[in-house]
C-alpha cells in the first residue's frame, strides 16, 4: 500500500475536478475531466460517471488509470496511478450514490461509479517553487490573474525582483 497522507485526501476532496487518463482499445491515451472525484477509503478514490462515455468503456479494456489533481492557485498536486473498477449495481454502488446525494448530486444521472485503487503517487509541483516563490505568493498571483483578466501571459505573473 502506498503512503497516502491527509494532505492528499484534503486536496482531492477540496478540488474535486480531476483529469482521468485511460487507454482506448487502439492504445491511444484518453484524458477526461471528472468533477466528482473524492477520496473513498484507505487507498481508493471514487468518481461518478453520468454519461457512460469513453473513459468507462476504456476501463473495460484496460483498468489502468492515471488521475491528476492540482490546486490551480497553489500550483501543487499529485499524479495518482492505479487500477479502476466500474460498479453499476449492488451495495457499494448504492452506498456511493447516497454519498453523492448527500452532497447535492442528482443521482438519477449517475450511470456508474468508478473506484480507483491507488498504487503509485507522484507529487506535481510548479517550477516556481524552485525559484524561491512560496505558496502564499503563488496563490496571490494566480488569484489576481483570475480576477483581473484572462489576457495576461504567464510571464506577466512573475513578480519583479524587488517584489
Buried (B, 14 or more C-beta within 10 A) or exposed (E): EEEBEEEBBEBBEEBBEBBBBBBBEEEEEBEBEBEBBBBBEEBBBBBBBBEEEEBBBBBEEBBBBBBBBBBBBBBBBBBBBBBBBBBEEEEBBEEBBEBBEEEEBEBEEBEBBBBBBBBEBEEEEBEBBEEEBEBEEBBEBBEEBEEEEEEEEEEEEEEEEEE
